[in-house]
């Protein structure tokens, strides 16, 4: 009975060990790549650079990733997208939204771009170097983000929902481009001024349409 228990337990433990080893190798490759991207830049970093730092072979690299862009996409999925989705669900849950709540949300959004400046810049480099990598293309990301705002889009009559969706996506794109330039110091405007203007733009757009029209 005890021997049978050991025999039946053995096969269950071995896959777990292989899984841990696989995850460790993947983590080493990812850490090596991200360190090199930060030091050399995305385009200048080669697969051989990554495998050399990680102590792995090219064959091992391609067992885990189909290219450098996949590592960036994985980073984006792990660190950028969950927080992005949470932000826009928060926005969708605001009632109205009133000026104070919306301004607070916009201030937090600027903080998001401040915190994630390096990861966002890396994603831009990856898209420029590997334009065929669809996972990081803005249109695809915008579609996923807009899905986090069903309450807002549901305020619009069905024939007007698609224009409303596009309007939200343009707002998101505008905020993203402005915030990236602002964080990098290429658009030198005071934070309060930026928030006042963003509040005017977003407030007008978010309150337009739906049941409130004509009131």
BELGI-V978982 format. One record per residue. SS is DSSP state (H for helix, E for strand, C for the rest). PSI is psi in whole degrees, -180 to 180 (999 if undefined). NEAR is the number of other C-alpha atoms within 8 Angstrom. Layout:
SS_PSI_NEAR + SS_PSI_NEAR
This chain:
C_-46_4 + H_-37_5 + H_-41_6 + H_-39_7 + H_-42_8 + H_-41_8 + H_-41_8 + H_-28_8 + H_-31_8 + H_-54_8 + H_-26_8 + H_-29_8 + H_-35_8 + H_-45_8 + H_-35_8 + H_-41_8 + H_-43_8 + H_-39_8 + H_-42_8 + H_-41_8 + H_-41_8 + H_-44_8 + H_-38_8 + H_-43_8 + H_-44_8 + H_-42_9 + H_-41_8 + H_-43_9 + H_-43_13 + H_-45_9 + H_-41_8 + H_-45_12 + H_-47_12 + H_-37_8 + H_-41_8 + H_-39_13 + H_-41_11 + H_-37_8 + H_-41_6 + H_-21_8 + C_155_9 + C_-51_11 + C_-35_8 + C_-15_6 + C_130_12 + C_166_7 + H_-39_10 + H_-38_7 + H_-47_9 + H_-47_13 + H_-33_14 + H_-46_9 + H_-38_8 + H_-15_9 + C_39_6 + C_170_10 + C_165_8 + H_-39_9 + H_-41_6 + H_-41_8 + H_-49_13 + H_-11_9 + H_-26_7 + H_-36_7 + C_145_9 + C_2_8 + C_176_8 + H_-37_10 + H_-30_10 + H_-34_9 + H_-43_11 + H_-42_11 + H_-39_11 + H_-44_8 + H_-44_10 + H_-45_11 + H_-36_9 + H_-35_8 + H_-34_8 + H_-51_11 + H_-42_9 + H_-42_9 + H_-37_8 + H_-47_9 + H_-42_10 + H_-40_8 + H_-47_10 + H_-26_12 + H_-39_10 + H_-46_8 + H_-43_10 + H_-27_11 + H_-14_7 + C_138_10 + C_109_5 + C_-71_6 + C_157_10 + C_164_8 + H_-42_8 + H_-44_6 + H_-42_9 + H_-39_13 + H_-40_11 + H_-40_8 + H_-43_10 + H_-38_11 + H_-43_9 + H_-37_8 + H_-42_9 + H_-39_9 + H_-36_8 + H_-46_8 + H_-31_12 + H_-45_8 + H_-36_6 + C_23_9 + H_-47_10 + H_-43_6 + H_-39_10 + H_-39_8 + H_-40_8 + H_-41_11 + H_-40_12 + H_-43_8 + H_-41_10 + H_-43_14 + H_-39_13 + H_-40_7 + H_-31_7 + C_71_8 + C_-17_8 + C_-1_5 + C_95_9 + H_-25_7 + H_-27_7 + H_5_10 + C_139_9 + H_-42_6 + H_-40_6 + H_-42_10 + H_-40_10 + H_-39_11 + H_-42_9 + H_-39_8 + H_-42_11 + H_-27_12 + C_-17_7 + C_2_10 + C_51_12 + H_-32_9 + H_-45_8 + H_-49_9 + H_-30_10 + H_-14_8 + C_-17_9 + C_144_12 + C_149_8 + H_-44_6 + H_-22_5 + H_3_8 + H_-38_11 + H_-45_8 + H_-36_7 + H_-39_10 + H_-45_10 + H_-39_8 + H_-44_9 + H_-42_10 + H_-38_11 + H_-38_8 + H_-45_9 + H_-45_9 + H_-43_9 + H_-47_8 + H_-44_9 + H_-49_9 + H_-44_8 + H_-49_9 + H_-38_10 + H_-44_10 + H_-41_10 + H_-45_11 + H_-37_10 + C_0_7 + C_12_7 + C_-5_7 + C_80_8 + C_90_6 + C_146_7 + C_147_6 + H_-44_6 + H_-39_6 + H_-44_8 + H_-44_9 + H_-38_11 + H_-45_9 + H_-43_8 + H_-39_10 + H_-42_12 + H_-45_8 + H_-49_8 + H_-40_9 + H_-45_11 + H_-45_8 + H_-41_9 + H_-27_9 + H_-12_9 + C_151_8 + C_-175_8 + H_-159_8 + H_-23_6 + H_-14_8 + C_138_7 + C_-1_3 + C_999_3
